[in-house]
Amino acid sequence: MKSDKIHIGSLIQQKVKEKSLSVTQFAEFINLSRGAVYNIYESTSIDIDLLQKISDVLDYDFIENHYVKRTNMDSDYAIITFLDESAIPETLPENSILFKRTVNN
């Protein structure tokens, strides 16, 4: 596995800038204070529920695009994400890990 870590706070800050949101606007969207947002920007780890909320607000899937794909490239197993059990193929690669992803309506 690669030793370099994802700096999730920097990635979130980059996506906030790409969306042309101020810190105040972003803080309001995720129901946190401005100070909490600055703490997120400095963080190298984050609560998964908060990351999902941020992903929804920024319309960018941090979990899929940075954690799952990166892990998948550096490992001996396949990570397969699915939305519905009917979408799972009958045969899967050996050592597969399945993640059920929910879609919020």
Secondary structure, 3 states (H helix, E strand, C coil): CCCCCCCHHHHHHHHHHHCCCCHHHHHHHCCCCHHHHHHHHHCCCCCHHHHHHHHHHHCCCHHHHHHHHHHHHCCCCCEEEECCHHHCCCCCCCCCEEEECCCCC
